[in-house]
């Protein structure tokens, strides 16, 4: 997606060869115009999939997910990473290990909001090792629902997540694919380019 790539080029900061900082438009301050365009793009890509719910994980997935839900005219659910005071029982749960943070967390969604009739589109901001997306897919499967696709804003194609998700048979659409962050430079992959990790 041209607009997202331009934003990464103009405002993204390469912290090191693994991490891209996008605090000015995704992870802290957010760009609502960009989020709206992202919502339209995902809606276009997944239009034929009869999506009934959009599922993401707090916190940075929420903005693009809500815009996608708005365009597809379906509800948006965010999985929680912390226990909620009011959501205490009847939860779908999955364990997600973050290689970046080197910690595990239990993610949860109430069983009230997803069931076997749902075709779910999973949305998240970054795809690194794929653990968040795989954990979200597990929640959908616990509900008996179908994962109709996974939509990612920024795929770091040099890390294992994209390959792992495709290996598990999910349709993956990433709006920007980065093949390298070496030498403090962002190098994008072509849309169909295969990257070997
Ligand atoms: P994975 O789900 O693909 O396995 O990713 P990983 O555990 O490595 O990611 C942990 C957190 O770090 C996630 O955010 C993810 O979005 C973020 N992250 C991964 N790579 C990058 C990167 O290159 N740049 C930035 N800015 N973030 C990255 P989180 O902890 O869930 O945070 P948030 O959603 O609450 O913002």
Boltz pocket constraint, residues with backbone or C-beta under 6 A from the ligand:
constraints:
  - pocket:
      binder: B
      contacts: [[A, 18], [A, 19], [A, 20], [A, 21], [A, 22], [A, 27], [A, 57], [A, 58], [A, 59], [A, 60], [A, 61], [A, 97], [A, 98], [A, 99], [A, 100], [A, 101], [A, 125], [A, 126], [A, 127], [A, 128], [A, 129], [A, 130], [A, 131], [A, 132], [A, 133], [A, 156], [A, 161]]
      max_distance: 6.0
